[in-house]
Amino acid sequence: MQKVVLKVKKMHCASCAVLIDKLLIKQPGVVSVKTSYGSEKAAIEFDETKISLETIDGFINKLGYDLVRPDEQGFNVEDEEKKEALHILEAKRRVVAAFVLAAPIIIYYMLIHMFNVTHVHEFFDFLNLKQPFLTGSGFLAYGSYVVNYLFWIIAQPIKLIVGQFVDVANPPFDIDLNYFYWILSTPIQFIIAWPFYKNSFTSIRVGSANMDVLVALGTSAAYFYSAIGFLWFNIDHPFWESSAALLFFILLGRYFEAVAKGRASAAIKELLKLEAKEAHVVRDGKEVTIPLDQLVVGDTIIVRPGEKIPVDGEIVEGKTHIDEKVVTGESFPVSRTVGDQVIGATINQEGLIRFKAAKVGKDTLLYQIIAMVEEAQASKAAIQDLVDKISEYFVPTVVVLSVLTFVGWYFFAALPFRAGLMKMIAVLVISCPCAMGLATPTALIVGIGRAAKFGIILKGGEALEKAYKVTAIAFDKTGTLTIGRPVVTDFMALNIDEKEALKLVATVERGSEHPLARAVIEKGKSVFGELGEVKDFRAISGAGIEGSVDGTMVMVGNEVLMKNSGIQVDQYLNDFKKLQEQAKTVVFAARKGSPSNSSGQSPQGGDWQPIAIVAMADTLKPFAKEAIVELRKMGKKIVMITGDNPTTAAAIAREVGIDRVLAQVLPEQKENVIKKLQEEGESVAMVGDGINDSPALAQADVGIAIGSGTDVAIETGEIILVKDDLRDVVTAIQLSGKTIKKVWQNLFWAFFYNVVAIPIAAGAHLVFTQTSLGIPSPWVVSIMQNWGGLGQIFFNFSQATLRPEIAGFAMAFSSVSVVTNSLLLRRYVPPIERGEDITAPIKPKEPTAPASEVVTPTPAPAPQI
Amino acid sequence: MNKYFLILGAVILIVVGGGIYRKFILSESSRPYESGKTVYYTVIAERDKWIFSPEEIVVERGDKVVMEVINEDDYDHGIAIDAFGVSQRMPANATITVEFIATQEGEFPYYCSVPCGEGIVDGKKRTHFDMISKIKVKPAAATPTLSPNTNN
């Protein structure tokens, strides 16, 4: 049994993935297939004794797609990017072309229908339009006045140009405007909108009736009815605008989507970038620099300070601190010496080391993470577009209704064939809502734009469509809930002015490169601005430092160092231990001599005396707590996942109010934790920042990356919090809910007019408004007689089937209501932006709920939660 | 099961059902009837009046109706009779011919199907929506074989 995740090229719609899944699984030997259209990947599990990968590839080729086998893997980041850019460019070109061609049709017909404008369908008559005058009052009169004026303005320059060749006032021939519309709409229908036909064909093969099918069906009906009707039957009302407007709006929607869509491949690209490009290897006793792919297991590799460690291995010589944050999430650089493991892509901070390569190429931890991200992305079920979901039922309904209409008119009412056919076509034409293609993209675009205003970057609409459904949120600790580097949390001066103590300690720390030292320096700088010079600096290995500041000897170190130096700290040990229990790194500071001593006494003289206790820890980010409180109020389960030790984890959890903690989770286990939560039926959001979080971010239903995090996390996440403010998680979820509500409302408005218009197009209402064919029902007659002018209008409409006004009205108003409704979303302001104290209504349960349940998983199995 | 087979099945069922209904169940009197007689009418969309005149045309069932439709206006109209599948454009200042066979009895509106504005006619406001007239199809005067009078 073999499982592979491979790239599939040439997929052009979501149905393609379904087609591959459906047909490939039927091949003997194929155990499971999961193809993802979004990430262009297929996860295939097959029995290699029964079927070879080549056979599978051949089969997929036959379907019209291309599987990229490992042996032909030409995975090229540039190609990917080029393809992506090309895709967007193509979508844009289609929109522009469709707009140029469709605009005259859309503007002409929509305006005429909306305002009941008198018009002519002849080119020279159009040019000879007189300057309009206002003929009445009321909405329609003003509307048609404005429209006529617009037409007149458009006509003048054309008249001038055409006048150069033809006598416009007495044209020698007639040109029906419909010829123009026919010429304009034909390329839209068959060239620009060709993908709809292509996708429909695939959809029909897999038995799905998605939006593409609905679009192809509706616009084809409109186009062919118009073209054939105009060219041969002098029909009163071609539906050019129905096909042109519909296609333009949908192409526009698709373009929006393409622009907003995140690039799934980018995550991988970032991962690949992390890799060191070359390694310094000792070969034949000499140091040579070679590309990474030439490394073999057992090579001795030299890494200098500041360089990336190329592959995984074991140190054979040297001692250093390694920043492993990118991979493990550990906030402090860890000390590594002979015999310790090193991980590729981490950064060697101080010393020069030599290590023996243990894993190279695809076996390294980094590649394992890449593989995990790839698999998670491939197996992620794409959510089906709401419009597609509706179409699945709508298309069959419409087809059956249209046939019913024909049968009703032709067979049952026994009317001429032509009457039945016309009604049937009318049903098909009116069934495809013009605004349907805009419903989702406009709401998403406004939602995404709104989110961006608050510092939340959403990669495509999918994140927005899923975020509100989230029931559980998993937080990474380091760098996500916490700042990710140590800061001074407590500074306790002992028998000395606090400022002076801080000045001494911060200044002496300037000599050190240790990350903890930086915390103290920063604290000092924040108080004093500039710090003085340190002399005679000495690091006491593993214990502390000492140096002279303005003639005063200062020593900073742990309690052992103090005791070894004979400094009495026993009376402060209580405070010291208390801070340590809070999972903080605590040190003592002591001094010898006094700078203010001007009596000529040697500064070296005197006894050591303790001056301060300094506690440092990786602390919570501002507003982390508020965010958690608010999320809990929303009923979300909160889980904290960390690679850190249980004590630190518990301390942070207690502080922030999280009661489900998973500590010491290995990078590759984070993903399992998410899977586990998903198996429990939760819809999971993962909030993280590190490379080690990437597989979990990809696995989660919604991956939320912190803006200050690593590039990989940012590329893998679907939502990025730029401001680094965890309250934006709340905003993102709330905004997602609002947006989806808008999408539903939009779809309602898009379909509503058309659904109402379908029975009218079919003439179904005649069953109620007429007693027998052509004889109005008594109730309709009574309304006509009693309701005055309104009654007459009702009567007229009730006795006729779909009038072009109704169709035009449905189209124009559904589009307008959809766009307006989407724009209303711009008024949304998240609670935190409104300045409301979102934590106010609820009292934190801290006093009663500190009983954190900390689980420390044993290394081997997935953590239990 | 492919959804499209279901759709196809439903469509076939509906069409066959309709065919059976028309062939066997539809009453003799309801069947489309053609007398072979042709009647001629002239219908005028009067200039700026938003009216089809005459407002009522009476024909006998089975008549082939040939309507000469004149548009006196400088803008387009249309003429539509739902029941007989008529929907024709009437270009400005032009005359068209509409033909259909009045196979069924009843009163059928024929209306303007192209937006054509509004205005004041004799002190009353008339609009595109008022532009409706009626075709009354009376029962056939006699049995088809006994109706020799053809064109008028």
Chai-1 contact restraints between the chains, C-beta under 6 A:
chainA,res_idxA,chainB,res_idxB,connection_type,confidence,min_distance_angstrom,max_distance_angstrom,comment,restraint_id
A,I112,B,P115,contact,1.0,0.0,6.0,A-B,restraint_1
A,N116,B,P115,contact,1.0,0.0,6.0,A-B,restraint_2
A,N116,B,G117,contact,1.0,0.0,6.0,A-B,restraint_3
A,N116,B,H128,contact,1.0,0.0,6.0,A-B,restraint_4
A,T118,B,Y75,contact,1.0,0.0,6.0,A-B,restraint_5
A,T118,B,C116,contact,1.0,0.0,6.0,A-B,restraint_6
A,T118,B,G117,contact,1.0,0.0,6.0,A-B,restraint_7
A,H119,B,Y75,contact,1.0,0.0,6.0,A-B,restraint_8
A,V120,B,Y75,contact,1.0,0.0,6.0,A-B,restraint_9
A,V120,B,D76,contact,1.0,0.0,6.0,A-B,restraint_10
A,V120,B,A92,contact,1.0,0.0,6.0,A-B,restraint_11
A,H121,B,D76,contact,1.0,0.0,6.0,A-B,restraint_12
A,T135,B,G119,contact,1.0,0.0,6.0,A-B,restraint_13
A,I204,B,Y4,contact,1.0,0.0,6.0,A-B,restraint_14
A,G207,B,N2,contact,1.0,0.0,6.0,A-B,restraint_15
A,G207,B,K3,contact,1.0,0.0,6.0,A-B,restraint_16
A,A209,B,K3,contact,1.0,0.0,6.0,A-B,restraint_17
A,N234,B,Q88,contact,1.0,0.0,6.0,A-B,restraint_18
A,N234,B,R89,contact,1.0,0.0,6.0,A-B,restraint_19
A,I235,B,S87,contact,1.0,0.0,6.0,A-B,restraint_20
A,D236,B,G78,contact,1.0,0.0,6.0,A-B,restraint_21
A,D236,B,S87,contact,1.0,0.0,6.0,A-B,restraint_22
A,D236,B,Q88,contact,1.0,0.0,6.0,A-B,restraint_23
A,D236,B,R89,contact,1.0,0.0,6.0,A-B,restraint_24
A,D236,B,S113,contact,1.0,0.0,6.0,A-B,restraint_25
A,D236,B,V114,contact,1.0,0.0,6.0,A-B,restraint_26
A,H237,B,S113,contact,1.0,0.0,6.0,A-B,restraint_27
A,P396,B,I7,contact,1.0,0.0,6.0,A-B,restraint_28
A,V399,B,I7,contact,1.0,0.0,6.0,A-B,restraint_29
A,V400,B,A10,contact,1.0,0.0,6.0,A-B,restraint_30
A,V403,B,V11,contact,1.0,0.0,6.0,A-B,restraint_31
A,V403,B,I14,contact,1.0,0.0,6.0,A-B,restraint_32
A,L404,B,I14,contact,1.0,0.0,6.0,A-B,restraint_33
A,V407,B,I14,contact,1.0,0.0,6.0,A-B,restraint_34
A,V407,B,G18,contact,1.0,0.0,6.0,A-B,restraint_35
A,F411,B,G18,contact,1.0,0.0,6.0,A-B,restraint_36
A,F411,B,Y21,contact,1.0,0.0,6.0,A-B,restraint_37
A,F411,B,R22,contact,1.0,0.0,6.0,A-B,restraint_38
A,A414,B,S30,contact,1.0,0.0,6.0,A-B,restraint_39
A,A414,B,R31,contact,1.0,0.0,6.0,A-B,restraint_40
A,A414,B,P32,contact,1.0,0.0,6.0,A-B,restraint_41
A,L415,B,A83,contact,1.0,0.0,6.0,A-B,restraint_42
A,P416,B,F84,contact,1.0,0.0,6.0,A-B,restraint_43
A,P416,B,G85,contact,1.0,0.0,6.0,A-B,restraint_44
A,R418,B,G85,contact,1.0,0.0,6.0,A-B,restraint_45
A,A419,B,F84,contact,1.0,0.0,6.0,A-B,restraint_46
A,A419,B,G85,contact,1.0,0.0,6.0,A-B,restraint_47
A,M422,B,G85,contact,1.0,0.0,6.0,A-B,restraint_48
A,L773,B,Q104,contact,1.0,0.0,6.0,A-B,restraint_49
A,L773,B,G106,contact,1.0,0.0,6.0,A-B,restraint_50
A,G774,B,G106,contact,1.0,0.0,6.0,A-B,restraint_51
A,G774,B,E107,contact,1.0,0.0,6.0,A-B,restraint_52
A,G774,B,F108,contact,1.0,0.0,6.0,A-B,restraint_53
A,I775,B,G106,contact,1.0,0.0,6.0,A-B,restraint_54
A,I775,B,E107,contact,1.0,0.0,6.0,A-B,restraint_55
A,I793,B,F129,contact,1.0,0.0,6.0,A-B,restraint_56
A,N796,B,F129,contact,1.0,0.0,6.0,A-B,restraint_57
A,N796,B,I132,contact,1.0,0.0,6.0,A-B,restraint_58
A,Q799,B,P109,contact,1.0,0.0,6.0,A-B,restraint_59
A,A800,B,D82,contact,1.0,0.0,6.0,A-B,restraint_60
A,A800,B,Y111,contact,1.0,0.0,6.0,A-B,restraint_61
A,T801,B,D82,contact,1.0,0.0,6.0,A-B,restraint_62
